[in-house]
Amino acid sequence: MGPLDALWHLLNLFVPAIGMGLVAPSLAKLVWRQGLKSVTWWHLVWWTTAACALVTVAGLAITSHDGSMSTYAAMVVAASAVLWWRGLSRGAKS
């Protein structure tokens, strides 16, 4: 495997995390406009993508496979927890 192939494999490993990191905050900002007014979209995208990337690496380490359904389910839980923690719980305080 050459360096370009290795780069593509690494990028494709994190594509679901990046996708979840972009889609989940976008939908959350649409649904909870008032509650998430004080938090920027980029802030939510950064934290959600980071959490989903960590879950992807943990899922790869635990299951020895990338793309398992348990890892994807854990990504959904992590994304919702981060959106609540960084967005909605902060919005409720102000």
C-alpha positions in Angstrom: 0.0 0.0 0.0 1.4 3.3 -1.0 1.2 6.6 1.0 -1.7 7.9 -1.1 -3.7 4.7 -0.4 -2.9 4.9 3.3 -4.2 8.5 3.3 -7.4 7.5 1.6 -8.0 4.7 4.1 -7.4 7.1 7.0 -9.7 9.7 5.5 -12.4 7.2 4.8 -12.2 5.9 8.4 -13.3 9.4 9.6 -15.9 10.2 6.9 -18.8 9.0 9.1 -17.6 11.0 12.0 -17.3 14.1 9.9 -20.7 13.5 8.3 -22.3 13.1 11.7 -20.4 16.2 12.9 -21.9 18.3 10.1 -25.4 16.9 9.9 -26.4 16.6 13.6 -25.6 20.2 14.6 -27.2 21.5 11.4 -30.5 19.7 12.2 -30.2 20.7 15.9 -29.8 24.3 15.0 -32.9 24.1 12.8 -35.1 22.3 15.4 -33.9 24.2 18.5 -33.4 27.7 17.1 -34.1 29.5 20.4 -32.2 27.1 22.6 -29.1 27.1 20.5 -29.1 30.8 19.6 -26.2 31.6 21.8 -23.9 28.8 20.5 -22.3 29.1 17.1 -22.7 26.3 14.5 -18.9 25.9 14.1 -18.6 25.3 17.9 -21.2 22.5 17.7 -19.6 21.0 14.6 -16.2 20.9 16.1 -17.2 19.2 19.4 -19.6 16.8 17.7 -17.0 15.8 15.1 -14.3 15.3 17.7 -16.6 13.1 19.9 -17.6 11.0 16.9 -14.0 10.6 15.8 -13.0 9.4 19.3 -15.9 6.9 19.2 -14.7 5.7 15.8 -11.2 5.1 17.1 -12.6 3.4 20.3 -14.9 1.2 18.2 -12.0 0.2 16.0 -10.0 -0.7 19.0 -12.8 -2.6 20.7 -14.3 -4.5 17.8 -11.2 -4.7 15.5 -13.4 -3.6 12.6 -14.3 -0.2 11.3 -17.9 0.5 10.4 -19.6 -1.8 12.9 -23.2 -1.0 13.8 -22.4 -0.8 17.5 -19.8 2.0 16.6 -22.4 3.9 14.6 -24.9 3.6 17.4 -22.3 4.9 19.9 -21.6 7.8 17.5 -25.3 8.8 17.6 -25.3 8.7 21.4 -22.1 10.7 21.5 -23.3 13.3 19.1 -26.6 13.8 21.0 -24.7 14.0 24.3 -22.3 16.6 22.9 -25.1 18.6 21.4 -26.9 18.6 24.8 -23.7 19.4 26.8 -22.2 22.1 24.6 -25.5 23.6 23.3 -28.7 23.0 25.1 -27.4 22.8 28.7 -25.5 26.1 28.1 -28.5 27.7 26.5 -30.7 26.8 29.4 -28.4 28.6 31.9 -28.4 31.9 30.1 
